Amino acid sequence: MKLITFRHQGIQQSGVLSEDALTVTVVPGAQDLLPLIENWAEAAAQLAALSGPAIDVAEVELLAPIPLPRRNIFCVGRNYVEHAKEFANSGYDATASASAQPDYPVVFTKAPSTVIGTGADIDPHTGVTSELDYEAELGVILGKGGRGINKADALKHVWGYTIINDVTARDLQKNHKQWFLGKSLDTHAPMGPWAVTRDEVGDGPLDLLCTVNGETRQKATTADLIFDVPTIIETISAGITLQPGDIIATGTPVGVGIGFTPPRFLTTGDVVEISISKLGTLRNRIGEGR
């Protein structure tokens, strides 16, 4: 099942997307997906029987599936072998170790205010950063919380998936020798275009493609993750209680801007498109700034 959060005639709503992604049926009383995810056993039955007039998707403004997460987005860095190498060799990794490939998942977070939907402009924050980069990532949305989740049971806690662009201010990431500031500027987590339930996506590898102004920059499969989704969930939940609606960005493959010589940073007018099989295409433009 594909679900969206959207604005139509000034009202924020959630709905079930048609199979061809051309129309949406409104879910009564749901302004975003969080209450549905939290009560999915009941909501799934309600949505299966949902009827009502369909709205043309072209007439709505797509928002992020969860426009304002209740908590920071959990993120994993250096989680593809070739990207770990390009990051280590870029001169931007202030946390570099003897080995480019980490022994344990590298976990950081992004603030909830980073989230925007597909089609929304990314603020370049030109007064704060001059080295803006893109990172195409598979996003995992949890449906069942818990602490001390075993790897073998981890996928049972996954509600669904979406696409995330982990936009990064590389100069802040490097200069502050930690990643939170460089990852958490407002609008720097485009997410969407919708969320797809795990039963529809399945548990197999997904293909990922990222382009900038139509030029292919990243092309990979999630089979190449160093630490897979169950390992990530086991690691984070070892001492942190995860909650329904929590979001995890699983890492980006090789091909980011700092991997080029010289680096190819994003500037106003650039368009970043990220496609992941079964999840659609997330498209955002670098705006003029505020």
Summary of the structure (lengths in Angstrom):
residues: 290
radius of gyration: 18.2
end to end distance: 36.7
largest distance: 59.0
contacts: 992
relative contact order: 0.21
helix: 23%
strand: 34%
